[in-house]
Structure formats: C-alpha cells, structure tokens
Amino acid sequence: MDASIIVTYRCPMRCKMCDIWNNPTKKSEEFKPEMLKKLPDNLRSINITGGEPFVREDIEEIVEILQTKTKRIVFSTSGFFSDKIIALAKKYPNVGYRISIEGLSCKNDELRGRQGGFDKGLSTLLELKRMGIKDIGFGITVSNNNSDDMLNLYELNRNLGMEFATASFHNSFYFHKYDNQVTNKEEVCANFDELIQRLMKENNPKSWFRAFFNLGLINYIQGGRRMLPCEAGQENFFVDPFGNVLPCNGMEESCWFDTMGNLNEQSFEEIWNGEKAKIVREKVANCPKSCWMVGSASPVMKKYMKNIAPWVIKNRLKVMSGGKVDTSCIPFYHVGNNDKQGIGNNNPNQNIQ
C-alpha cells in the first residue's frame, strides 16, 4: 500500500486554491511521532504532507520512524523552511522532495500568497540537487490562470533533470475549499494536451505513464468518469494530524466523510480489518466524486499497469512516428468498477476498454 501522512494543518503559505492555512491544527492536538510505529512494515511508499510538514519541530523524529516502514519517503513541501530541509537531507539523503511551485516567479507568489516563495523554493531545489539528492522536483496545482506557466516549469524541470508532478485543483474537506472550478477549460486542457505530447517525446518510460496521468486530469476537468476505479482505503490510506486513518483526502462533507479508526486508540491491524473500515470501503465504492489526485490515482495505475500499458505503448509509437496523442479520446477501463462510483458527467468521449 501507499500511505500519506498529514503531519499538520499549520502552514506559512496563503494559497488561493487551498484554505488549510486558515484552518490550522493546534500543536498540542497533533499526533506524537511514536504513534507512527503502529503503521505496517513494507509500505510501498510514504508521502509526508501538510499543511507545511516542516513547521513540525519533531519532523526528524517522524522521518526516523517512517524510514523503518518503507524504502521510499517523499515530502510535499513549499520549500519555505530551506535550512530545515537541507539539514534533514544531509542526514537522510534517500528521502525525496516535491516542492510546490505554482508558476514562474510572479504567478507563484500571487497564487501562494508569499513574496519570494518562488525564489525560496527554487533555491532549495538547486541546493538539494547540488548535494546529490536524487528524488527531487516540482509539484504544480493547475488552476484557472497558471496552465501556461506549467509548460515553462516543465521545461525548467526537464533541463534541470528533476521530477515533475501535476495536479488540478480540487474541492474537499482537506483543502477547506468548495468553489475550486476550472472555468477556462479549453485553455487549460490545451496546455495539458501540450504537456502530454512533450512527455511522450521523452525517452523515459516513467514520463509516458505521466502522460497517461495527465490525460486523467484532462478527463477530470471535463467532468468525465475516472478512467480507473478509486480503491482508496485498499491500495492507499491517509493519516491525519489527529491520528485518524482516512481512505483519501478528497472527501466532501456534502457527499460523505468518514474515518476508519484512530491510531491513538487502536492498532493499525484492528483498524484496517475492522467493521468500520468495511463501511468506509463501501462508501468509497459508491462515492459520486470523480477525483483524479496522485494519492489515489497512482496506486491503481500501478495495480492495473497491464490494462493501461497498451495505451502507453500505442501512443509512444504514434509519437515516435511523427503523430500526436489524441487527448480527445479518453479511455475508461472497466476492471470490476462499481457502476455507481465516480460517474462524473458521463463524458461522451470516453471509450470503455
């Protein structure tokens, strides 16, 4: 399984597409690092996120425990606390970092609400690269007016030899946002289309599967049903700052919200195999939302690799011969999906695979 640990809802940024910073946790309410010892061993990967994870003074202790649970830890961070990041990277050089940058300098600072945020984030990444840290890169959340900058960031990232993670803004309890909506869909989808074409031209198979993920973002923005089923609470889980085990971070109270249990009160095995977890998984199976976020999309992409590989191979060969990926044709993979899950707006361009 993949795990995401939300260590805090405190954050120094003031992002327009996220209102976590306006709903912070109290330091005294946040779980103690020892609680994480209850997590299962041999997790596929762990993402440490927030809020801003580096506001926690005990973040090094958290990493020390989590490194016993997985071979891959990746932070999602603003890069604002560069000194703490660099110090941690020196002690744990195998830990990865995705620094959230929403565009070039002016656009990033406008959207993230902090002057100098772009310079801080980029300088942190450059120092990590100089140190030889391998698993580093940008993460951008595309909204209504930064999709052009996404392409510029991709080129900067590619020339620096770093990873590049994308998202579209969503609404959920986690973001405390319910009015995020892409209104200039044609422009944003066109920029995602261009990103897909560029990714498919790379000589890295990882980039080809990223192209598929970004096709999922086009589908999400257009209101289509998820290309793959959501198996949150089975293939992945989240732990919030209070110790609650959640299936995902995409739930909305207006649709449903539930937890599987609390690690401060039970063992992970009791939670994972308990009756409450069964109820939550049933709610996931019938969830009307059609989210496409990396936390829940990546695990099922790995699980159904053999299903999506033909799309990847076909389009890679097409691009190699001078053609283009047809992003107007969205595949839908029926792999035992519940027909009530994530129906979206029934995108007529989706083809059942």
Stockholm file with secondary structure:
# STOCKHOLM 1.0

chainA/1-353         MDASIIVTYRCPMRCKMCDIWNNPTKKSEEFKPEMLKKLPDNLRSINITGGEPFVREDIEEIVEILQTKTKRIVFSTSGFFSDKIIALAKKYPNVGYRISIEGLSCKNDELRGRQGGFDKGLSTLLELKRMGIKDIGFGITVSNNNSDDMLNLYELNRNLGMEFATASFHNSFYFHKYDNQVTNKEEVCANFDELIQRLMKENNPKSWFRAFFNLGLINYIQGGRRMLPCEAGQENFFVDPFGNVLPCNGMEESCWFDTMGNLNEQSFEEIWNGEKAKIVREKVANCPKSCWMVGSASPVMKKYMKNIAPWVIKNRLKVMSGGKVDTSCIPFYHVGNNDKQGIGNNNPNQNIQ
#=GR chainA/1-353 SS CEEEEECCSCCSCCCTTCCGGGSCCCGGGSCCGGGGGGSCSSBSEEEEESSCGGGCTTHHHHHHHHTTTBSCEEEEECSCCHHHHHHHHHHCTTCEEEEECCSSHHHHHHHHTCTTHHHHHHHHHHHHHHHTCCSEEEEEEECSSCHHHHHHHHHHHHHHTCEEEEEECCCBTTTTBSCCCCSCHHHHHHHHHHHHHHHHHSSCHHHHHHHHHHHHHHHHHTTCCCSSCCCBTTTEEEECTTSEEESCSCCBTTTBCCCSEETTTSCHHHHHTSHHHHHHHHHHHTCCCCCCCHHHHHHHHHHTHHHHHHHHHHHHHHHHTTCCCCTTSEEECCSSCCTTSCCTTCCTTEEEC
#=GC SS_cons         CEEEEECCSCCSCCCTTCCGGGSCCCGGGSCCGGGGGGSCSSBSEEEEESSCGGGCTTHHHHHHHHTTTBSCEEEEECSCCHHHHHHHHHHCTTCEEEEECCSSHHHHHHHHTCTTHHHHHHHHHHHHHHHTCCSEEEEEEECSSCHHHHHHHHHHHHHHTCEEEEEECCCBTTTTBSCCCCSCHHHHHHHHHHHHHHHHHSSCHHHHHHHHHHHHHHHHHTTCCCSSCCCBTTTEEEECTTSEEESCSCCBTTTBCCCSEETTTSCHHHHHTSHHHHHHHHHHHTCCCCCCCHHHHHHHHHHTHHHHHHHHHHHHHHHHTTCCCCTTSEEECCSSCCTTSCCTTCCTTEEEC
//
